Amino acid sequence: MRGAVVVLLGLLAFQTPSVSVPLDLSGVQPRPITVVRNQDSVTVAWPDETSRIWRATFSLDPAQPLVTAIGPDGEPVVRGARPFYQVEIGKRRGGWYAFFDDPTTHPDGTRHVQGTLQLRSATVRSLGKRVEIVFDGFRMGSFDGGLAYRFFPGSRLIQQDAILTTSDPDVAYYYDAGLEMAAPSDGQPGNNMRTEVTYYDTDGALRHITSNGLQAERVPVQARYRTLALKTAGGSVAVFPAPHQYFFPRDFTSNLGFVWHRAWRGRTALGIRQLRDENWQYYPWVNAPPGRAQHMSVFFLLSSAAPETAIADVLRYTNGDRFPRLSGYKTLSTHWHLADTVQAIANGFTWTPPFKPVLKAMGVDASMIMDFHGDGHPSDLTDLRLDELHAYFGALRAQSDPDFLLIPAEEANVHLGGHWALVFPKPVYWFMNRPTGGAFVSTHPKYGSVYSVADAKEMFDLVRREGGYMYQTHPRTKGSTGYPDRILTTDYFRDSSYLGAGWKALPSDLSSPRLGDRAFDLLDELNNQGLRKRLLGEVDVFQFDHTHELYAHMNINYIKLDRLPAFDRWGDALAPLATGEFFTTTGEVLLPDVGFTSSSANEIVVNARVQWTFPLRFAEIVWGDGRSTHREEIDLSDTREFGSKPFEFRAKSPDWKWARVAVWDVAGNGAFVNPFWRR
């Protein structure tokens, strides 16, 4: 009788309908990545850079961990894994360009919500030669959507991406993301653990620590390179965020601990985190306009080798956080508030400021410094101001050398409107207003000609007399809210000495595949009005040292120069900015050659040589006819990681007047050139 019952139960189990969710494979193209459905799972197989085949198996049973296993043949590197997401949601009050906006002070407050996956279906599609699998049924507070994994042929890189949309208005947020995995081999008596964690500390030393499983909470780590790796039974897995896109802009670049790990009762986890700095009043969180899908991604690099090997592989994507050398170019950064002068006065000009070794190690050849922004006495109308300017020139001269140039500039912010930068090709002594009884130009016994500017007309006159250049810093946000829009008709803005505006990833909106849309929109509008303006990459941060997370906030201008000029000829480094002989990049994509000479009146043809680290996503030709802006996106999803190749991009463009080109990768990194004018 007992045997009959067993047989009957077995038959009933066999007849139980499958709990697997629907799977759509109609969008999958043949190799190099294959996708196979099993009874309750789906497996993605792809070759790495050595042509070794890796497999990722996902469960279609909502009751099981989503990630069954990932690894090459043999012991999986990842097994029994679940995605982890957490978000803090607040509300905007100052619009989408707001910087001086603190969601925590909103009357409605903020709330933390952890993401949950209630699997409803799965869809797999090819993206060029890549594959994306999306699991529908992911929710996090007011956000709803799916969870995606992307696989890249020729790579062990995996992108996990929560694709979520909210219908609520004015949402600002930040998110944490990661992966929790089964780790039975790490188990110790008493539900304890022995999990090996590896990372570089802020001093640059490789650290190996052991997590014993006595902490139930996530353990944040202040890691250099934004990367942390865990050892697993089958190898190691490293986690890191998109190098620039993940970090919402701050005035300070302190390393707040942007990666984390956890070991707890047979399971391990690792991930990334955003967080608000509780010691500063400005909280430029990520924007989430209603109906626009946010991409909350995190990257994993898997290896069958030790954790330090996985981390070394990750560092290649950002060239070890260094801007690479490029023949015929020098790197120039702008907009640094470093209070260097007042410190040099106190410590002596031979004192090495903490920023210098950091910038040199990052491959920065030249930097446009902007002292006297919260330090010094820029509005003083006595010799104190002149003495500080003189010390400014002396301090930067002392720290410049044949391979490193510091250029004195100021974010003047007087007379012309908003915040704006001013740089001269030589030392110039000037007051930002008129001393009582003073004149526009006077002679000082020590400093020679001294200017005192009382209004916009005199400010512009000074710039023209001394061959200076200007640009609007952080246009349409921060202290430049409403600018340069309010000064478009002025003589000084329309003059060629007013180069244009600064470009930075501010604000953040993860529904966009690119960075800095605010500045690009302005650039396109200005050029459609016939104003031949440009964008200059700017950083706009305050003091830092080697412990900071600076690279995530960086961009750089590659200016066409064979040799770096000496300090006394720093104007030679400004000339390429004025002539447009430069490109701007986050560092992972380079555009050493871009030409439009094959174009006709009705078609734009771009010949570009591109270098990159992450797999590329798309190129774009943006052009205007004087009335509206048009965009042609060129899919680059057939590219693999770490490439260099000439491309020809084309766009039908009736009666185009100007055009620019940009290239973006899968992590939101990119490079662009400024508008080329057909006539």
Salt bridges, closest charged atoms under 4 A:
GLU49 OE2 - ARG156 NH2 2.74
ASP73 OD1 - ARG55 NH1 2.88
GLU75 OE2 - ARG79 NH2 2.28
GLU88 OE1 - HIS112 NE2 3.24
GLU88 OE2 - ARG276 NH2 3.26
ASP101 OD2 - ARG92 NH1 3.17
ASP108 OD2 - LYS91 NZ 3.01
ASP108 OD2 - HIS106 ND1 3.95
GLU132 OE1 - ARG125 NE 2.92
GLU132 OE2 - ARG150 NE 2.72
ASP136 OD2 - ARG120 NE 3.03
ASP144 OD1 - ARG139 NH1 3.04
ASP161 OD2 - ARG150 NH2 2.80
ASP161 OD2 - HIS295 ND1 2.75
ASP176 OD2 - ARG218 NH2 2.97
GLU180 OE2 - ARG262 NH2 2.50
GLU180 OE1 - ARG267 NE 2.98
GLU196 OE2 - LYS231 NZ 3.81
ASP203 OD1 - HIS546 NE2 2.69
ASP251 OD1 - LYS478 NZ 3.04
ASP313 OD2 - ARG156 NH2 2.94
ASP321 OD1 - ARG226 NH2 2.88
ASP365 OD1 - ARG325 NH1 2.40
ASP383 OD1 - HIS444 NE2 3.16
GLU388 OE2 - HIS377 ND1 2.70
ASP401 OD2 - LYS356 NZ 3.75
ASP401 OD2 - LYS360 NZ 3.02
GLU410 OE2 - ARG385 NH2 2.93
GLU411 OE1 - HIS335 NE2 3.24
GLU411 OE1 - HIS337 NE2 2.96
GLU411 OE1 - HIS373 ND1 3.46
GLU411 OE2 - HIS419 ND1 3.53
GLU411 OE2 - HIS474 NE2 3.29
GLU458 OE1 - ARG434 NH2 2.30
ASP461 OD1 - ARG465 NE 3.55
GLU466 OE1 - LYS426 NZ 3.16
ASP485 OD2 - ARG476 NH2 2.71
ASP509 OD2 - ARG292 NH2 2.85
ASP517 OD1 - ARG514 NH1 3.81
ASP524 OD1 - ARG660 NE 2.87
GLU525 OE1 - ARG476 NH2 2.59
GLU538 OE1 - HIS335 ND1 2.86
ASP540 OD1 - HIS335 NE2 3.09
ASP540 OD1 - HIS337 NE2 3.76
ASP540 OD2 - LYS478 NZ 2.90
GLU549 OE2 - ARG226 NH1 2.91
ASP568 OD1 - ARG397 NH1 2.77
ASP572 OD2 - ARG569 NE 2.92
GLU588 OE2 - HIS244 NE2 2.98
ASP593 OD2 - ARG609 NH2 2.96
GLU603 OE1 - ARG650 NH1 3.07
GLU603 OE2 - LYS652 NZ 3.74
GLU620 OE1 - ARG514 NH2 2.87
GLU620 OE1 - ARG631 NH1 2.58
ASP625 OD2 - ARG627 NH2 3.22
ASP625 OD2 - HIS630 NE2 3.40
GLU633 OE2 - ARG514 NH2 3.27
GLU648 OE1 - ARG650 NE 2.92
ASP655 OD2 - LYS657 NZ 3.63
ASP655 OD1 - ARG678 NH2 3.46
ASP655 OD1 - ARG679 NH2 3.43
